[in-house]
């Protein structure tokens, strides 16, 4: 392209962008639609809920555990290995790690209610106000799939959800892998978690500024205009996208949780994978978990950040293979 | 090729721009300058999250020096919320899809202030898909973020207010439903009592009083039915129909009109029927509609003129009209006629709740029909039309 006046390249009211549609609808119409969608259960807007196809091809009923948690069973092994994602994204967090175990295990992936492809209608404020509510779901998944002596792999907050599930259902899990665990994120008397209460409040407010395109997704749903090509692009952020209210609630329960007293009750072999330079779960925090769980193994990975399952899958796989 | 020609020309123009510049002025083709002084901040991260390059614009905005930033983790220059968000959302999404466009992030300046930004990030990857580095472009968005914040607050406030209003109105409607229901029982007792007394009534005056009692009970029962239907409709139940195409409509109309005649002595109700096809309707509901329309005509129409009812089947439609003489309905009232609780000027003894026409229009709607009104100095006419089917 040679030199052309910039104005030539700018079209007025760029191809039916969301904002134009929304403006055309008018505020009250949008508000009405939102109320309709909300009262019908937010999930109506997401499309793929209700009954979904389980991995084994069996159509599962609405509100079954499998549909509720978008459970996917893969792998050819006998023993089950369950992968649980943390706050932020969904089961895709395990996409580079899970395949490495599919030959030796029956690998099980799922989304916590409120995340990914889970059934948002199943989101119950009071149930999910504590990590125990999430742990109950894990146990229900385990029962549904008849798990015994399985391996539970939890990332971030799901490490503690795993610790609770282990207590709730003795015999269901035989080994526990914690990736970047923290028994408590907030500082406390004589305990360094890394965050102050004010910082967590700041996070909750900040999450409002990053809606991950949630409302942009709602707008086309309202318009019932699925043949817009831009939508394909919007699906890309879907790994980490959810209802902002649920995201905030999950952030709150995650960062305000205190599971220090639960560590000693973990009575199965446990592997803790600690990242170098992880600001969410610092080394001291990981060491605290290690000291708290009797006989646990503690490995410091070279990987930095909070998501070694994505940034350094090979290191994570290698450490896990020697443990399981 | 014209395209080629144009590009050659533009190249020349390009050179002209460069040549015209003084020695120290920025040059249009100086990419180092473009990086450093771009109207947005640039930062390049290594896979360990540490800063490899940062442009002058971003240094200027944040007040940090390049020595302070290069080699340090980016998270050290974000506020805590931004750090958590980066680790839990941005970094994973970058690994999964290679880019993340248009996220909000707050940097902390050298003086400790928060700088609100909008950023987009792209991973640089090798042929095998391995991430080598991450490039992030940042734009100052203080005003925009403030505006967003304001919108969010307004939205939350609207949502809270709306929820409160809905709760209130639901409570009110539940109250109406319960009240309406509870009023039925004492009314049934009065009606039963009047009937028992009627057996022993001897004088003309006693019979008159008892007839008046029956009339009042019927009118009140009608009001209660309307109230209950209204409350049910608002509570989401809607008007439920029990349609039957085989049941005769005319007989039901006779009965309703006769009752109304009895309850309005001294008034004339003329009825014309030409029903020669089955009407697939809920007879009780259509009876209620007629009763409401005629009741309205009796209340508002001229007392010295008859109320004229006409019910016909023609052109695949069931048409029913109720007309009365008297003052026409004022223009302003026409619009609100079918709204609940709308009451026109009427003498106190005939004052209702203002639900009669509303319920009638709801019954019409439930039958996929319509209820319309015309009002002139000659007559006021309500016309109900529904498909026979």
Interface residues (C-beta under 8 A of the other chain):
Chain A: X1 X2 X3 X31 X35 X86 X87 X88 X89 X92 X93 X95 X156 X195 X199 X202 X203 X205 X206 X207 X208 X209 X210 X212 X236 X237 X239 X240 X255 X277 X278 X279 X280 X304 X305 X306 X307 X310 X311
Chain B: X6 X7 X9 X10 X11 X13 X14 X47 X48 X49 X73 X75 X79 X80 X81 X82 X83 X84 X85 X87 X88 X89 X91 X92 X93 X95 X96 X97 X100 X103 X104 X106 X131 X145 X148 X149 X152 X158 X162
